[in-house]
Structures are given as C-alpha cells and as structure tokens.
C-alpha cells in the first residue's frame, strides 16, 4: 500500500509542477523525492507537495475539521482510504482542483492544443 501511495504522490507532484503561460508550452522542472505517509484507516492525511511533508490529519466525516482544512492553503492533496481530495474547487482555496468529469468543456479556452 505504501509503495502505491508513494508512486501516486510522485505522479501527482509531477503533474502539479506543469505550468502553462498563454499558449506556450513549458517543460516542467522534474523534482524527485518521497513523502512517507502512514496509512490511517478512516482518517484524512493532508500533504504539502511543496514542503514534501504531511501537514496534518482529520477524521473522515468530521464536518468541523473538513471546514477548517477547506479554509487552509498549506496543503495540496489529502488521502483517506480510497478517497483523494485536492486543495482547490470545493475542497479548498488552492489551485489544485481536480474533476472526475472527462469533458472538453472543462479545458480552459486557449489550452485545447495541449490536451
């Protein structure tokens, strides 16, 4: 489980480093590293990819904790059992939003050529 989690986090970290400026393509600087995350059943583990560390945890279903984490910007991704949360969209104020939808309407104008 830890190995799968490490590779998943590394892949997400690499994807988060990709940046776009207008219609220009940029090659992201590849950063390697590992973040060791202990599995805690029924608990969200909040991770900062920039700092390369776990910044906290919260019990699954704790609405007060969810609201507090949603207001914070010091985490990028959270994992709980088979669930993943990114800091963006409805999960927080960051720019790391993700969607389970696969629709061209989700691609911002001017970026169609990079997908």
BAGUPA-496591 format. One line per 4 residues: number of its first residue (from 1); their letters; for each residue x, y, z of C-alpha. Coordinates in steps of 0.5 Angstrom, whole numbers, plus 500, padded with zeros to 3 digits. Example, Ala and Ser with C-alpha at 12.3 -4.5 7.8 and 13.67 -1.06 7.14 Angstrom:
REM residues 2
1	as	525:491:516  527:498:514 $
This chain:
REM residues 115
1	xxxx	500:500:500  506:505:502  509:504:495  503:505:491 $
5	xxxx	502:511:495  509:514:494  508:513:487  501:516:486 $
9	xxxx	504:522:490  510:523:486  506:523:480  501:528:483 $
13	xxxx	507:532:485  510:532:478  503:534:475  502:540:479 $
17	xxxx	509:542:477  507:543:470  505:550:468  502:554:463 $
21	xxxx	503:561:460  499:563:455  499:558:449  507:557:450 $
25	xxxx	509:550:453  514:550:458  518:544:460  517:543:468 $
29	xxxx	523:542:472  523:535:475  523:534:482  524:528:485 $
33	xxxx	523:526:493  519:521:497  514:523:502  512:518:507 $
37	xxxx	505:517:509  503:512:515  496:509:513  491:511:518 $
41	xxxx	484:508:516  478:513:517  483:519:517  485:524:512 $
45	xxxx	492:525:511  494:532:509  500:533:505  504:539:502 $
49	xxxx	508:537:496  512:544:496  515:542:503  515:535:502 $
53	xxxx	511:533:508  505:531:512  502:537:515  496:534:519 $
57	xxxx	490:529:519  483:529:521  478:524:522  473:522:516 $
61	xxxx	467:525:517  469:531:522  465:537:519  468:542:523 $
65	xxxx	475:539:521  473:539:514  471:546:514  478:548:518 $
69	xxxx	482:545:512  478:548:507  480:554:509  487:553:509 $
73	xxxx	492:554:504  498:550:506  496:543:503  496:540:496 $
77	xxxx	493:534:497  489:529:502  488:522:502  483:518:506 $
81	xxxx	483:510:505  481:510:497  479:518:497  483:523:495 $
85	xxxx	482:531:496  486:537:492  486:544:495  482:547:490 $
89	xxxx	475:547:488  470:545:493  476:542:498  480:549:499 $
93	xxxx	483:556:497  489:553:493  489:552:485  490:544:485 $
97	xxxx	483:543:483  481:536:480  475:533:477  472:526:476 $
101	xxxx	469:529:469  472:528:463  469:533:458  473:538:453 $
105	xxxx	468:544:457  473:543:463  479:545:459  480:553:459 $
109	xxxx	480:557:453  486:557:449  489:551:452  486:545:448 $
113	xxx	492:544:444  496:542:450  491:536:452 $
